Amino acid sequence: MPETNHELQNEVAGLIVSTLNLDVSPEEIQPDASLYGEGLGLDSIDILEVALVVSKRFGFQLRADNADNVSIFSSLASLTRHIAANREK
């Protein structure tokens, strides 16, 4: 049975928290809040670390030169949608 988008979103939130040793629980990350600045407060180095972990975990490359990165990493929900659409089944 395929996992739901909600389950995937929880997994991605957990990856972000554990990868960056954040002082929040995965459940505290609001799906539509910004990952940058005002929202979760991540910077470009944090995003690179998350991209590496996501690439390893889900079997596809998130490239630094992708013009869509700003929208892909704009929120937990958008990152989850991107993973769901591109990961290896």
C-alpha positions, 0 to 999 in steps of 0.5 A, spaced: 500 500 500 503 506 497 504 511 503 500 517 503 502 524 502 501 526 509 506 520 511 511 522 506 511 529 509 512 527 516 518 523 513 521 529 510 520 533 516 523 528 520 529 528 515 530 535 515 530 535 523 535 530 524 539 532 518 540 539 521 539 537 528 534 542 529 531 544 536 524 543 533 520 536 532 518 534 525 510 535 527 512 543 529 514 544 521 508 547 518 507 544 511 506 551 508 511 555 512 517 558 508 523 553 509 528 559 509 528 566 513 522 567 517 519 560 517 524 555 519 530 559 518 534 555 514 540 558 509 543 555 503 548 551 506 542 547 510 538 547 504 544 543 500 545 538 506 537 537 506 538 536 498 544 531 499 540 527 504 533 527 500 537 525 494 540 519 498 534 517 501 529 517 495 534 516 489 534 522 485 538 528 484 536 535 487 541 539 482 544 546 485 543 549 478 536 547 478 532 553 476 526 550 480 530 550 487 527 556 490 520 553 489 522 546 490 525 548 497 520 554 499 516 549 504 515 542 506 509 541 502 512 543 496 519 539 497 514 533 499 510 534 492 517 534 488 519 528 492 513 524 491 513 526 483 520 524 482 523 519 487 524 512 485 518 507 486 
